[in-house]
Amino acid sequence: MDTYYDPKDLTAFSDMGKQAPELAKAFFEYYNKVFAEGELSEREKALIALAVAHAVQCTYCIDAYTRACLEKGSNLDEMTEAVHVATAIRGGASLVHGLQMRNVASKLSM
Amino acid sequence: MNKHFATDDTVFSGQIKPFAQTLAGHGLEIRREETSTLQINTGLVCNQSCAHCHLDAGPHRPESMDLITAEQVIDYASRNRFETIDITGGAPELNPHISMLVSELRKHTSRLLFRSNLSALNNGQNDDLMGLLQKNRVVIVSSFPSINQSQSDVQRGEGVFVKSIDALQRLNSLGYGSAENGLELDLVSNPAGAFLPPSQEQAAKRFRQTLQRKWDITFNNLYCFANVPLGRFRKWLKYSGNLNPYLEHLISAFNPCSAGGVMCKSLISVSWDGYLYDCDFNLAAGLPMNRRKTHISEMQGKPLPDTSIALADHCYTCMAGTGFT
């Protein structure tokens, strides 16, 4: 193995069911239901998934949901905005913890 | 966007399971049924050079149906009643005999379709043709790949999106695209790359909302079609290293249920030079009906039901997902 990640692994995702098959079955049924059309469209759910994929930095998910977004009718402008949403939340999450830093510093300082 | 192109254009050779073999593996056979549609390709001349064009049509192509062939096509249509006659190109607007074809073919069918890229129809020189289409209540089927300007212009050429919006507004002003008056305006969307199209129903809802809200445009139907790996699109697939993955993706989306509705079962396609094909994609691939060149002037009647249809690997496109009608 030259790298930890191989794009071909994505197509073998279901192999995770070779052990603990009942857990895998439950997971994949749940997964498919989550992404089915509901109050949110399949296109909107794919955009959310793309943003989350960037937040958790899952290369498999970025690969899969870039294609899914395009095939659900989203365009690069929308997908880029979705990534910025993830970026803003990640960045904002760091910055808002600055308040904790300020509280601790305030308590320790004269 | 940065693109990393492969230099080897032979990547897929021998690696793809033949279409006929896949079909047989599902116990399926595609044979001709009653032929109800006559499709006429007026030529490969086009004012655009769309990246997804399976015919490699464009301003550089000289092929265009001449008067003798146009008259032979009209004669054939007059002797064989087709429910639908479908005029396509290239850009049919740029064929010098297009007005005659529209006027004469309209007499021989209840449903005449005219496929337009919109920019050729609304170029300032085809107002009479637009009026003729309206007067004859011809259905206009227009290319409109995306509601996103940059995505559309990458595929069809700089500035085409704005021209298309202008053309759709003009057609709406002529009465096209509303539910009431029967002047049908349909849109066709193709993906801007090596991926499959979205669900037609969901895309139609979104196109309808966006076109109405942003540009006050209405239309009747949206058709979402996958790109066929032929012509200019195939060259791009090879050049960009996407050919093999795209074909594999089409195969992975193979839907046996699509076999029932594929257009080649009920359509005959005549090329700009009068030769016959089972569909426009076989025309692009140079794969004639019955695998031998037959001129429309030699045809007495419609192709017989239960005759074979020429199949090739590009047929995977019509069997992917919900198919291609």
Chai-1 contact restraints between the chains, C-beta under 6 A:
chainA,res_idxA,chainB,res_idxB,connection_type,confidence,min_distance_angstrom,max_distance_angstrom,comment,restraint_id
A,R67,B,F195,contact,1.0,0.0,6.0,A-B,restraint_1
A,L70,B,F195,contact,1.0,0.0,6.0,A-B,restraint_2
A,E71,B,F195,contact,1.0,0.0,6.0,A-B,restraint_3
A,E71,B,L196,contact,1.0,0.0,6.0,A-B,restraint_4
A,K72,B,P198,contact,1.0,0.0,6.0,A-B,restraint_5
A,G73,B,P198,contact,1.0,0.0,6.0,A-B,restraint_6
A,G73,B,A203,contact,1.0,0.0,6.0,A-B,restraint_7
A,N75,B,N148,contact,1.0,0.0,6.0,A-B,restraint_8
A,N75,B,Q151,contact,1.0,0.0,6.0,A-B,restraint_9
